[in-house]
Amino acid sequence: MAPSFLQLEGFLRASPAVALPALAGALGEAGGFVVAAHPLGNLALSITFELDAPQLPALAGALERAGVVLFSGAAGAIQGLAGRSGEVTGQLLVTLIHERADDPAPIPSIPG
């Protein structure tokens, strides 16, 4: 059987300093774990995770309790994989809504 992959997108009203521990906690609560986490400026977090497929409905509930609002289509994607056995690798992209401005990215100089 081919490996299962799930991509989820949503938003959370929190700063990155608050969001990352909340998201990692939600994944842990559902029985999964964070493989990688990447901040995208101060605007979003991209989290790669692994979780047993039957635990996907628990993940949806844990993310909701953490304040994450998943975009449309997430429930269907979760339900489609929840009936499978084995591990699911997933990507969670969460847009952060908060008061702090985006961190400026340094632009490298180009010689010549």
TAMOGI-V876669 format. One record per helix or strand. SS is the DSSP state (2 for helix, 1 for strand). FROM is the first residue (numbers start at 0). LEN is the number of residues. If there is no record, write none. Layout:
BEGIN
ss->(SS SS)
from->(FROM FROM)
len->(LEN LEN)
END
This chain:
BEGIN
ss->(1 2 1 1 2 1 2 1)
from->(3 15 32 43 52 68 73 86)
len->(9 14 8 9 13 2 9 10)
END
